[in-house]
Structures are given as structure tokens and as C-alpha cells.
Amino acid sequence: MEVFLKVENITKQFAGHTALDDVSLEVPRGCVYGLLGPNGAGKTTLIRIINHITAPDKGRVWFNGHPLSPADVANIGYLPEERGLYKTMKVGEQALYFAQLKGLSKAEATARLKKWFVKFGIEGWWNKKVSELSKGMAQKVQFIVTVLHEPQLLIFDEPFSGFDPINANLLKNEILELRDKGATVIFSTHNMASVEEVCDHITLINKSKNILSGSLDEVRRSHGGNIFEVDFRGNKESLVGALAGLPCGLLDESLIADEDKENRSERALKIHIERDEDVRSVVEVINNTVQLRTFREVIPSMNDIFIQAVAKHSAK
Amino acid sequence: MGKIKIIAEREFNERVRKKSFIITTILMPIAFVAIMFVPALMMNISSDEKKEIIVVDQSGMVGERLQDDGQMMFSLSDKGFDTLKEENNEVFGILVIGEDVATNPSNLQLFTYESSTINIESAITEQVRNIIEAEKLKQYNIDDLDRILGEIKTPVSLQVKQLNESGEAKDSSAILNIALAYVFGFLIYMFVFLYGNMVMQGVIEEKSSKVMEVMVSSVKPFQLMMGKILGIAAVAITQFMIWVVFILVVGAGAMSLLGGDELLAAAQASAAMDPAMASMSGTEMSLDKDAAALINTITDPGYLVRILGGFLLYFVGGYLLYAAMFAAVGSAVDNEKDTNNLQLPITIPLILALFVMMSAMQEPNGPLAVWFSMIPFTSPIVMMVRLPYGVPDGFWISVLLLYGTFLAMVWLAGKIYRVGVFMYGKKPTLGELLKWARYKS
């Protein structure tokens, strides 16, 4: 794993409160990195530091192997959560303006913009005023402006807000495509379902501290309590009896009761297996007792992990 | 610096293309003339209605000789003041001339039913004084008094020539100097206010529409601020240049249509139309001579270069200084309503400068004018009074101070701006603003 962006022991204080307290993280090259956390946790401050908008009190940021310098900003595309356009300006002119501020020449920017406008099916908007656009339309323009200069690092803060599911999906695919072309993406959102869909790695920040980092799979597995769901056909009591002799706990009998309908012989059961126990021996017992249909590990959702981790950290 | 240019270009294009720019370019000169000259005109026409004054003359000498004029009508009355007072006549007032007014000139009273005016009071005083003086002269029994007095009367006309270093004498027109000082001083005041406000509104708009959030990742807040200030400065200069060209075209047109003599006559007529200006200079001059001096002064290229060059130098400097302050205020608030308190430190020196300019006209090289034309916050307006009389001592020091202060102010404003643009929902005080300036980036 090659690290593209490294945040090293960053501390940032504002008058009276600490926004970031000794935060470190490593963003691998070419991945989508989820930056998560409750409101006011310090995410935006961290993003602003990476963008060279504010400077940290302590700590350093490494960008592509060298300490972050103001010149690197040209290689970053940032879509802030709070975003706006000049209302009285025409869409095309405005997009050109932002592109030029990112260092593109007028001709180059025009050519690239035309391509993107066609791709998003908004060619007809070039001469429209921003005030005529809906929120979702304006968001599309902003997305284009963010990625137009083909930066190595993209930072999206709540990119899907204001989008209908179809356009959100379009955008999600664009983000994944940009990643596949080699861009590194930092993705900040409160929508955990979209985190599961697009993120490769995550970091969870709570109360100015990094409380959880890692690849999405790793994080989810490590938060799984070794819980397995068993779907079976057959007699419940005999299975429960057979499992009683094994070092595993029966978790959710209600699940069985719910499924135990007159005309259905399929049942489900949630069991917890001790971490060091051999799963195969449990499966064998089940298989010998009832007709096993599925046996799978229950992986907690990012939503659950988020709530659990934040509650646990806040309680400390 | 490339980014500042891109930002300035956008600011310029967006504003110059707007309809409101074209409209203000046309309407501003009209509004300007109105603001400056309507009060003077009003003073002349308001006296259309004659004030009726009943005269109770106990001296028996003055009353019958009082003459009606443009603003007053006198009517003698035999009744005593006490009776008249009770009658409550529908007149402006009652003038009571004491029996011994010749020896005791303060025994002269005017009772009015409405508030009196300086014009009326001085006109009455003047008339009574002349009557008493004439009466006193008569008591010397000089033969041929009227003829002698007629011969004595001499209309003096002072012709002012200003000597330059090479000993060359040039006409100097006090009226023109004062008029230009007034126009240019006022113009700077208005431009700084209007365009400074434009900067402030632009910053507030960027902040409240959250365009700022998108911008800051590509440009430094300082670049954003400077780009805006410079772009709007270009708008102001463009507007001013349009007016200059317009005036030149109209002037040249009038010149070719009328020819020299007629123009001189026209100049006389316009000078005669403005008694307020003439009385401000404190001199009564022969209009012929003065108009000639006026024409000679205004066609002197050195004079024009000095006035226009000085104006541009101070206009740009003054605008830059104040625009930086306006930008800092704009960055600190979420909407325009919250700017009132923060604007005070900007508006007070500006208004002060305008007042100092007015009084400095009496004495363009007096201590008041000299000091305030050195202080950078007031110098752009006050210096306009001194420039028509030649390049004053310390002119370049004043210019240097102005531009130096601008640089310091931009630095300070940039620091406030950088913090301010990310502050939402707060209504900061001036003290907080200064505290922001000390934050690390």
C-alpha cells in the first residue's frame, strides 16, 4: 500500500477549543477514503488543513511524498459541504472562471468543460444563469468544476446532498471511475450506506480525535461480534439441544419464533461463537442435526459501527 | 499574482456589463449636480414669498425710509407695539425702532411670529444702518452731499495673478479654485463611499452564497480580497473616464458652436448665476475680470494636469485605503444589516474629512487644511482644497503616507478577512475583529 497523503500528529486549536487533537492518518494512493464523524468532530478543519486553507498548530501533512506546500493546492480538487455559485453569472462563464483559478488556460478549460457538459447531458446550460438552475443542477456544475483540472487528490464533502437517486448514482460512478484512473479520493459524509458502497478505507473522528482507522472490511469484521446467522429446515428444539453442548451462545431466539410459522419449515437462528472456537465443528453439529440452508457471518453495518464507536469514545 | 488578475477581471466584467452600471454612469452626474447646487438654488427661490413686517417707528426718522426689497414688505403703523401684539396680525413680524436709535443703535427690536432668518435680519440691519448714517452725514450740512458721495463711490476690482517660480504671472480664479476643490473633494467622498460599499457587498454576497467556500481552495483569501478591490477600482476609474470624455466632448462642442466671445459671455452668465459661490469666497468681484481669469485658468494645461493628476492619485489611494477597511467589515458579517456598528470607524473619518474640506476652503494653507491633508484617512478629500493653489509643500509626503497606510491596512484587513470569511452566525464587535487579526493562519 503506497501512502499518498499522510497526516501526522495534527493539532489545531481555535480560541477556547481544540478542533483536532493529535490526529494522524494515512490515505493510500488510488482509494476512496471515508472521513467520518459526528457534526463538529473536526472533519472540516482537517480538510481545510489538507487544502492549505488553514495551518495546523502542530504536526505535518505529507502530500505525495513531500511536505504539503501551497503549490500542491493545484493538485487538489475540493468540493466543500457548503458550496455556492455566483447567482447572476452564466453557468459556462462561471465554470471557466473557477477552472482558470485552478490554473487551467482558457482554451484548455473550455475544451474540457464541453466534454464534461456533454457527459452529464447539460450542454444546454452553458448560457443559463445559475439562478435558473435547481439545487441538483448547480451541484452537478460544482462537481465538474471540482474535478476539471484532473487533480491527484479529490476531497468530496457530502457530494450527494441535493441529488435524486439517479443522479447520485451517476455521481457515485464518476467518483469510482476517477479513482480507477488513479485519483485518490477523500470522501466525507454522514450517509453510512454510501460509505459501504464506495469507501475502501475509513477514519472515524470524534471529539477532535481519530478513534478508528482502517480498511472498510477490516473495520467491519473487527466490529463483528463473531455472530453467525443460521437458516435451517427442521426441528428447532433438537438444534438448540445439540448446540447446548458447544461453546457457543444462542443469541436471538425471537428470530426463531418469528420465522416459525405454520406452513413454513424454514427457520433462522443467530448464534455467537467464541472467537477462538473452530467454526467448522459448529457447522458440523448443525449439519448433523438439521438441514442447513445458509450459514453466514453477520457483519455490522457502518451505521452500527459509527454509533457504537462514537458512544463508546464519548463515554470515556 | 495571476489569480488576482483573473479575479479582478471577473469583478470588472460582471459590474461593467450590468445595466445598473450604465444607469449610474448617466445618473450620477445629474445627482451630483443636484446635490451640490440645488440647496444654493433653493436659497434663491425660497424668498419668493415676501415677508410682511409692521414697523413701529418711535424715532420718526427711520421707518418711512425703509424700502421693500425682494424678501420684505414694510408697512408703517401708528399703533403701539402692545396694541399690535394683541391684534395678532397675520404678518411675519413687528419691527420696533426705538426713539433714540440714532444714539443708541441697539434699541432696535424685531418680534416675529415664525422663526426669523439670517437674510432678513441682516437686510434690516443694513437698511437701518444706512439710513442712520445718511441722516448723521446730513447733520454736517455739507453742500452737494449727494454728488460728493456719488463721486467717492469706487468699484474696485482686484486682479489676482499667481507668480510661478520663473516669475511668470498667471491668472488665478478664486471661484474656479473653490468650485473645483468642492467638486473633486465631494467626488472623492462619494466614490469612496459608493465603491467601498460595493466591495463590502461583494464580500458579503460571496460569503452568504458560500461561493467563498469553493474559492478558498483555489485562491488565498488575500488574493480574493485584492482581486475584488482592484477590479472594482477599475470599474470606478472607467466610470470617471467616461465622464471626463463626456465633459470634453460637450465642452469642445460648446466651444466650436459658440466661439470665444460667446463662451466668455456664457461663463459670465453662469458665474453670475451662482451668488452662493461668490459669497463663499468673501469677495465681490467684477464678473468680467473674473470670468476672464476663469477661462485663462481652466485652459492652462499645468493647472489641469495638477488638478486631474492629483485627483486620480488621491482618489485611487483613498479608495484603496477605505476599500480594504470595507472588505474587512464585509468578511466579518453574514448580512448587510450587521454592518452598521462596524462601519462607524470607516464613515466617521470620511465625514470628518468632508467637513474639514468645507472649512479649509477659507484658508487652503492654514493649519487645519495642512494637518488634515497629511493624515491619510482625510488627505484624499482635504488635499483637493489645496491642489488648485499649486502643489503644496509636503504633497509627496502626504501621497507616500496615504499609500503606505493603504499597504498596512491591506495587510491588517487581509488578516481579518482570512478569519472572518469562515465565521458564520456571529455578530462580531470591532474588538473581536482586531483580535482576529492576531490569529495565526
Interface residues (C-beta under 8 A of the other chain):
Chain A: A15 N51 I53 T54 A55 D57 P70 V73 I76 G77 Y78 L79 P80 E81 E82 R83 G84 L85 Y86 K87 T88 M89 Y97 F98 Q100 L101 K102 Q142 V145
Chain B: K3 I6 I7 R10 E14 E206 S209 K210 V211 M212 E213 V214 M215 V216 S217 S218 V219 K220 K435 Y439 K440 S441
